[in-house]
Amino acid sequence: MEPICFYVTSVYFMAGYAFFLRTSKDPSFEGFFESRFSAKQRRLMKINNFDMGRFNQLRKACCYSHSSSEPASSFDHSERTLLGHH
């Protein structure tokens, strides 16, 4: 049993180290999930010709366009009632 555990642990360590060298992320479930999520996100953005720079420009222009403490996308009372918020 001892040699099996040694080889399994060695392979696990080498795979974790290779993952770290390739992605510069912690070889844990969270690191693996973040790596797969960002890879899929990049692939979908490329397929759909999504322009991230333009998105960031529009988001910056729409979120807080003026200096008041209230966001630009505030609802009035009638819109909140229609959406089910009281």
C-alpha positions in Angstrom: 0.0 0.0 0.0 2.8 2.4 0.8 4.3 2.5 -2.8 0.8 3.2 -4.2 0.3 6.1 -1.9 3.8 7.4 -2.7 3.1 7.3 -6.5 -0.4 8.8 -6.2 0.9 11.6 -4.0 3.8 12.3 -6.3 1.5 12.4 -9.4 -0.9 14.7 -7.5 2.0 17.0 -6.5 3.4 17.1 -10.1 -0.1 17.9 -11.5 -0.6 20.6 -9.0 2.8 22.1 -9.7 2.2 22.0 -13.5 -1.2 23.7 -13.0 0.5 26.4 -10.9 3.2 27.0 -13.5 0.7 27.2 -16.3 -2.0 29.4 -14.6 -0.1 31.1 -11.7 -3.1 30.2 -9.5 -3.3 28.1 -6.3 -3.8 24.4 -7.2 -7.0 24.1 -5.3 -10.6 23.7 -6.3 -11.1 27.5 -6.3 -8.0 28.0 -8.4 -9.1 25.3 -10.9 -12.7 26.7 -11.0 -11.4 30.3 -11.7 -9.1 29.0 -14.4 -11.8 27.1 -16.2 -14.4 29.9 -15.8 -12.1 32.5 -17.2 -11.0 30.2 -20.1 -14.7 29.6 -21.0 -15.5 33.3 -20.6 -12.7 34.3 -23.0 -13.8 31.6 -25.5 -17.4 32.8 -25.4 -16.4 36.4 -25.7 -14.3 35.6 -28.8 -17.1 33.5 -30.4 -19.6 36.3 -29.9 -17.2 39.2 -30.8 -17.7 40.8 -27.4 -15.7 44.0 -27.1 -14.7 44.2 -23.4 -13.1 47.6 -23.8 -16.3 49.1 -25.2 -18.3 47.4 -22.4 -16.1 49.0 -19.8 -16.5 52.4 -21.4 -20.3 52.0 -21.5 -20.4 50.7 -17.9 -18.3 53.6 -16.7 -20.5 56.1 -18.5 -23.8 54.7 -17.3 -23.1 53.7 -13.7 -22.3 57.0 -11.9 -22.5 59.7 -14.6 -22.9 62.5 -12.1 -21.6 63.3 -8.6 -24.7 62.7 -6.6 -24.9 59.8 -4.2 -27.8 58.2 -6.1 -27.0 55.9 -9.1 -28.1 56.9 -12.6 -30.3 53.9 -12.9 -32.7 54.6 -10.0 -36.4 53.5 -10.2 -39.4 55.5 -9.3 -42.1 54.1 -7.2 -44.3 52.8 -10.1 -41.5 50.8 -11.7 -40.7 49.2 -8.3 -44.3 48.2 -7.9 -44.4 46.7 -11.4 -41.3 44.6 -10.6 -42.8 43.3 -7.4 -40.7 45.4 -5.0 -42.6 47.4 -2.4 
